[in-house]
Amino acid sequence: MRRVAVLSDVHANLEALKTVLDEVPDLEVLCLGDLVDYGANPNEVIREMGRRAAMTIMGNHDQAAITGDTSQFNARAAMSSQWTRKQLTAESLSYLRALPQEMRPSFGGVPAYFAHGSPDDRLWEYVDPRTHSDLLGHYLDKTKARVIGLGHTHIPYVWRDWERVVFNPGSVGQPRDGDWRASYAILSVEGSRAEVEVRRVRYDVEKAASKIREAGLPGSHADRLLAGS
């Protein structure tokens, strides 16, 4: 059996990331993007993911940090992105620029597809089974994958179609499903069968929120951490 920890939407939350990584010390780590913005430790998160992640893809916030284009963000998100861009080291920017927008690994012969948004819009589309159930099978057919992992929504789910599965691990750094605990997933593949388990872990959310306020970032980012919304 092959087991992989799948993370997404870390959003510069070092406390949450370190706690999650401590939970999976011996597992391969994949990240579905958005390492930066909202949180106060973008460089530290990038260094940690560069050290631990076997594969990382680009998210829309990562792209904004590279380009400086915040035209699709609301005012608070744009402020956060502009602050992040000023903080990033040359090494961090180089790391983000090198990230691919999709991954197509194979797990023991089981083809997989990973993107931050969707196979149709790799950076920006929000995919939710409640609104996209008719499309999930289409995505599996389009990518010829039996496992698809997507991020971006900050809301975890697992959707099955016989032996095929589409999942979102939720957000490590800023969950938005009403549960403040960091969210990630364990993907287990044995033979032709893939199973996904979403896990939640408590971390020092007060410290992460305090850092946001101390950095002069919008206080609403800290409030969302505490509320999980």
ABEGO torsion letter per residue (X at the ends): XBBBBBBBGAGGBAAAAAAAAAABAABBBBBAEGABEGBABAAAAAAAAAAABABBBBBAAAAAAAAGBAAABBAAAAAAAAAAAAABBAAAAAAAAABBABBBBBBGGBBBBBBABBAABAAABBBBAAAAAAAAAAAAAAAGBABBBBBGAGBBBBBBBEABBBBBAEBAABBAAGBABBBBBBBBBBEABBBBBBBBBBBBAAAAAAAAAAAGBBAAAAAAAAAGX
